[in-house]
């Protein structure tokens, strides 16, 4: 076993916006820290976006009435949300936002310094803002620059494959050393021992075939489950319409300019405006398309007769009818002019204020958001002359690892930030994820700082080493002797997941996929062909992804067994359920009933390979003592040691 070993007090795994933020928070506090990444230019933060990618924070302009408590209550109202996480994300939103603005993210303000806002999905106010299609990319870039300024070491080309845990405490992380493997031609590993590990590896994006996640984002949730970390709200995925090439959300302005929806056969012929099957009036159809701008995620509550009927229609065309679906910006629906006055008041008011009651969808898009046009041109699609192929894709996991109010998992010293942390609930306002990543990074770093300030240090990591079990796991790829390529097994697993647990959660297919995952994990060496050095990384990715699939699918099965109904972006078929107009019986689903929102599900992968699911009441919103003198005294006590040092 080719192995190098290093000892670094604090490790951050992942080079997205949350990971870099955690690293610079620690460095700014004087803590030793290094950031480990498989590829510094990969990941969701740097490679994803939308028409105007949203950042959600406290209202900071005009006369909008807002407060930390009001924002926390809105986050908490998403269902299955722990109150301490919601309050932290609200309280730290302005601090985190202003820090990003000072570092150089181009959030727009007016001539008086106010940062304006707009309404996003699941938002009752105007808390959303944006720096354009590449908001999270800008965030990552300015945070990376700050990390360089603070001389934070970035250990690139290391793929984390195993969290090292002993006696309920983290000891470090074992990585596949990709750089050394590529240079030497021999599979090489690196073990990094640490007192604290902050996982910022994003959601398990490789789990689904139909995905808008960038291809460079795969996640590492299986590694965390294997270490003993609990999952929370794993049933709560977010789906929405997205372009396939490139992968990109078609939300916001892409919908508000009223594109024409068409489907074709596999070769691009037999063009149909299929939405007309579901709407008797063109104005109602176009008004629903407009609403998809900020009701973009598929929502079970809007599936019977709301805007999410459009998602179901697209799903029917692509999955059940085997056709291709396109957005056409070159012409209006029906090929004529839009009767703007016939649209819903919300749509006509918005388009009137934007000065966009004219022309074709492309002309309206160019007027309202030229950057949205430029994005596709930069990626080889000219919306002025070409149609854009779309599908309903998985976009974000609202669940993740269970964390406390400092974003620490049940394993001492192991934290999860960004999408990996399960701080969201059934629904969340659009853009909340970007804020949550920054706030979680702050809380994790603050927890470590305060412990050290109080003299609490765990020294066992200084003498840690790999166990025989760790070494056996690292060398498991060498036992492979099957015939199936790792790539084919990975593609098969992702396709099966999309079929079993996309928008529709099919009980029989979920049971079959859990059994398939168990069988593959138990017999992977006999099934998979032995990979060469360049393919070992994907071998470990396959183990990680299928492990995560098993845990996630077990959570979905348990939720349904507990009587859970359709909610969020999930529909659960029911023969006695509701049926959206114009759709066949296969679309009948259990109507949302608002149940199981005051409790949250936690899921653990046990050492024997079984999955245990449990339920607990959500932690309520805290009621802090806001009397100033008392709060001031507590603050001084909390920070006394750090000031003296």
Secondary structure, DSSP 8 states (H G I E B T S, - for coil): -EEEEEE-SEEEE--SHHHHHHHHHHHHTT--EEEE-S-TT-SHHHH---TT-EEE---BSTT----HHHHHHHHHTTTT--HHHHHHHHHTHHHHHHHHHHHT----B-TTS-B--B--TT-SSS-EEESSTTHHHHHHHHHHHHHHHTT-EEE-SEEEEEEEEETTEEEEEEEEEHHHHHHHSS-EEEEEE-SEEEE---S-GGG-SSB-S-TT----HHHHHHHT--EESTT-EEEEEEETTTTEE--THHHHT--EEEEE-TTS-S-B-GGGGT-SSHHHHHHHHHHTTTS-S--GGGTTTSTTHHHHHHHIIIIIS--EEEEE-SS-GGGS---GGGS-HHHHHHHHHTT--SS-HHHHHHHH-HHHHHHHHHTT--TTT--EEEEEEEEEES-EE---TTSB-SSBTEEE-GGGB----S---TTHHHHHHHHHHHHHHHHHHHHHHTT----GGGG----HHHHHHHTGGGG---SB-HHHHHHHHHHHHHHHHSSBB-HHHHHHHHHHHHHHHHHHHHHB----GGGHHHHHHHHHHHHHHHHHHHHHHHHHHTT---BTTBB-EEEEEE--TT--GGG-E-----TT-SEEEEEEE-TTS-EEEEEEE----------HHHHHHHHHHHHHHHHH-
